[in-house]
Every structure is written in structure tokens, then in C-alpha cells.
Amino acid sequence: MLAASHALAGAAIAAVAPSPVAGYLLALASHPLLDFFPHWDFNTRFTKRSKLTLITLSLADAAAGLIPGYFL
């Protein structure tokens, strides 16, 4: 699953958690649960994209989740 999806879900869970420790643990537990749903990724194993392009896409995806998640 894309990093943005995981980061936003984790941030939303942590924002409503009763304590920081519970928020962290619940957000961490959400990662494998979210992976049960069918999703797509950047197809890093079988692609004709360059490594630089894959790294750039991955970092942009991570930023797309972490930046809004920070504000949540």
C-alpha cells in the first residue's frame, strides 16, 4: 500500500487516541490490517522505470502522507 495511505490512517488514529502510547500502538497495528485490502504500489520489482524515478515517486508518496499527517 502506498505510504501516504498508511501515514494518514496512522495519524487519524493517533489524533483520536486517548493517550500518545495508545495512539502509537494503534497506529502501528493499523499497518498490517490495512495491507489486507487490495491495493497497488509502485511496482518496484518488475518495472522499466529507473531507480531514480522509483525513489523520487516513493519519497513524494511518503511526503504526501507525512506532511498532512503531521498537521493532524
Summary of the structure (lengths in Angstrom):
residues: 72
radius of gyration: 13.9
end to end distance: 20.4
largest distance: 45.7
contacts: 181
relative contact order: 0.23
helix: 69%
strand: 0%
